[in-house]
Amino acid sequence: MIETFSIDDQLAIPRTSGGMDYIVRGCAKKEFILDDHSSCFGMVTAGSLALNGVFGPGEVVAGPGTYFAFPKGSIFPRAGCSALLIVCGRYTALPMLGALEDSGRLRYVDGCSDTLLISPPRLGDPCLNHLHMPAGTNQRMHFHPSDRVGVVLRGNGECRTEDETVSLAAGQGWLISEGAQHCFRPEGSAMDVIAWHPDSDYGPTDENHPMINRTWTRPT
């Protein structure tokens, strides 16, 4: 199943998938304050917002195409703001802020590319991806073992499932349920989407991470 939605202050979709309780929310005109037991992943699709108390004292302004994650703080939307928020319960995210490139750095299925924007700090943690689909992409049907939540940032296209075809436009949010067969197809030009995963089969562990793997100790 795919669900599409407008990103506004009324948006609130509670979900559980991949062992994660989360809520899909929107931020357009109202201040959003994160509670002490949650973390927020987000993407600004239009206008700008101010992140307050997220990256130290003061505020940081984020414009269109900016993605972020934080474990505490608040968001103040400015004129014309539209931002997708994914609020995770009982999870502590690393504070992150960045901007998209034109295409992904990693190969993905059927000529698409992907960039892992926010990596899982530990194996199994949530992650955020940028999926780039060149013009003419004809994805084959596929599915995922957990939900996928995101927004179309650039371009237009459609998402096909076994039961329906849903039109997608820039600024539109979407949610694909775990196990649902689907495929994306851009129309005309390339299409870029941001995709959040509640879990991952990738990430460092205490026994396997770059710092410890590249450390050699002298024999005692």
C-alpha positions in Angstrom: 0.0 0.0 0.0 1.1 3.5 -0.8 -0.3 6.5 1.0 0.3 10.1 -0.2 -0.3 13.2 1.8 0.1 17.0 1.9 2.7 18.3 4.2 1.0 20.7 6.7 0.6 21.2 10.4 -2.4 18.8 10.5 -0.3 15.9 9.3 0.1 13.1 12.0 0.4 9.5 11.0 1.4 7.1 13.8 3.2 4.0 12.7 5.2 1.0 13.9 7.7 -0.7 11.6 11.1 -2.3 11.8 10.9 -2.2 15.6 10.5 1.6 15.6 7.4 3.6 16.8 7.3 6.8 14.8 4.9 9.6 13.7 4.9 11.2 10.2 4.3 15.0 10.8 4.4 18.2 8.8 5.7 21.7 9.7 4.4 24.7 7.8 3.2 27.5 10.1 3.2 26.3 13.7 6.2 25.9 16.0 7.2 22.3 16.6 8.9 21.3 19.9 10.5 17.9 20.3 10.0 16.1 23.6 12.9 14.8 25.7 12.3 11.1 24.7 12.2 11.4 20.9 14.3 12.3 17.9 13.3 14.0 14.6 14.4 13.4 11.0 13.4 16.1 8.5 13.6 17.6 5.1 12.7 21.1 4.0 10.8 21.1 0.7 9.9 24.8 0.4 10.6 28.1 2.2 12.8 27.9 5.3 12.7 27.1 9.0 14.8 27.9 12.0 16.2 25.1 14.1 16.5 26.4 17.7 18.7 24.7 20.3 19.5 21.9 18.0 23.2 22.6 17.1 24.1 24.6 20.3 22.9 28.0 21.4 21.0 30.2 18.9 19.3 29.1 15.7 20.3 27.6 12.4 18.2 28.5 9.3 17.6 25.6 6.9 16.3 26.2 3.3 14.8 24.0 0.6 16.7 20.8 0.0 18.1 20.8 3.5 17.9 17.6 5.6 18.4 17.3 9.3 18.2 15.1 12.4 18.3 16.0 16.0 17.4 14.6 19.5 16.2 17.8 21.1 15.2 21.4 20.2 12.4 23.1 18.4 11.5 24.3 14.9 10.2 27.7 13.9 8.7 27.7 10.4 9.1 30.9 8.3 7.0 32.2 5.5 6.3 29.6 2.8 7.7 26.8 4.9 7.0 23.1 4.2 9.0 20.4 5.9 8.4 16.7 6.4 9.2 15.5 9.9 9.5 11.9 11.1 9.5 11.8 14.9 10.9 8.6 16.4 10.0 7.5 19.9 12.7 6.2 22.4 15.6 6.9 20.0 18.5 9.4 20.2 19.6 10.7 16.8 23.0 12.3 16.1 22.5 16.0 15.3 23.0 16.3 11.5 22.4 19.0 8.9 23.2 18.9 5.1 22.1 19.7 1.6 21.4 17.4 -1.4 23.6 16.9 -4.5 22.2 16.6 -8.0 22.4 12.8 -8.0 23.3 9.9 -5.7 26.8 8.5 -5.2 25.8 4.8 -5.0 24.3 2.5 -7.6 20.7 1.5 -7.1 18.3 -0.7 -9.0 17.5 -0.1 -12.7 19.8 2.8 -13.3 18.9 4.8 -10.2 21.4 6.2 -7.7 21.3 6.7 -4.0 23.2 8.7 -1.3 23.0 7.6 2.3 22.5 11.1 3.8 22.2 10.1 7.4 24.0 6.8 8.2 22.9 4.6 11.1 25.2 5.4 14.1 24.8 1.7 15.0 23.8 -1.4 13.1 20.0 -1.5 12.8 19.4 2.2 13.5 17.2 4.4 11.2 18.7 6.1 8.1 17.8 8.8 5.5 18.5 8.4 1.8 18.4 10.5 -1.4 17.1 8.4 -4.3 17.7 9.9 -7.8 15.8 8.5 -10.8 17.0 9.7 -14.2 14.5 10.6 -16.9 13.2 7.4 -18.6 13.7 5.2 -15.5 11.5 2.1 -15.6 11.9 0.5 -12.2 10.9 -3.1 -11.8 8.5 -4.1 -8.9 10.2 -4.5 -5.6 9.5 -4.4 -1.9 11.2 -3.6 1.5 11.1 -5.4 4.8 10.0 -2.2 6.6 8.1 1.0 5.9 9.5 3.7 3.6 8.5 7.3 4.2 9.5 10.3 2.2 8.8 13.2 0.0 9.3 14.1 -3.7 11.8 17.0 -3.7 12.3 17.5 -7.5 10.4 16.4 -10.6 7.1 14.5 -11.1 6.2 10.9 -11.7 4.2 8.0 -10.3 4.4 5.1 -8.0 2.8 1.9 -9.1 1.7 -0.9 -6.8 -0.1 -4.2 -7.6 -3.5 -2.5 -7.1 -3.1 1.2 -8.2 -1.0 3.9 -9.8 -0.5 7.1 -7.8 0.7 10.3 -9.3 3.5 12.1 -7.5 4.6 15.8 -7.6 7.3 17.9 -6.1 6.5 18.6 -2.4 4.2 15.6 -2.0 4.8 13.2 0.9 4.4 9.4 0.6 4.4 6.3 2.8 4.9 2.7 1.5 4.0 0.0 3.9 6.4 -2.8 4.6 6.2 -5.7 2.1 4.2 -3.7 -0.4 5.2 -4.3 -4.0 5.9 -1.0 -5.8 8.0 0.9 -8.4 8.7 4.5 -9.1 8.7 6.0 -12.6 9.6 9.7 -13.4 7.7 11.6 -16.0 9.6 13.9 -18.4 12.6 14.8 -16.3 14.5 13.2 -13.5 12.8 12.7 -10.1 14.4 13.0 -6.7 12.9 11.6 -3.6 14.0 11.5 0.1 13.4 8.1 1.7 13.5 7.4 5.5 14.0 3.9 6.8 13.0 2.9 10.4 15.8 0.3 10.5 18.8 -0.9 8.6 21.0 -4.0 8.0 24.0 -1.8 7.9 26.1 0.2 10.4 28.9 -0.1 12.9 29.0 -2.2 16.0 31.3 -2.2 19.0 33.4 -4.9 17.3 33.4 -3.5 13.8 33.9 0.2 13.1 36.6 2.3 11.4 38.3 3.5 14.6 38.8 0.0 16.1 39.4 -1.7 12.8 42.3 0.7 12.0 43.9 0.5 15.4 46.8 -1.9 16.0 48.0 -2.4 19.6 51.4 -3.5 20.6 51.7 -7.0 22.1 51.7 -7.0 25.9 
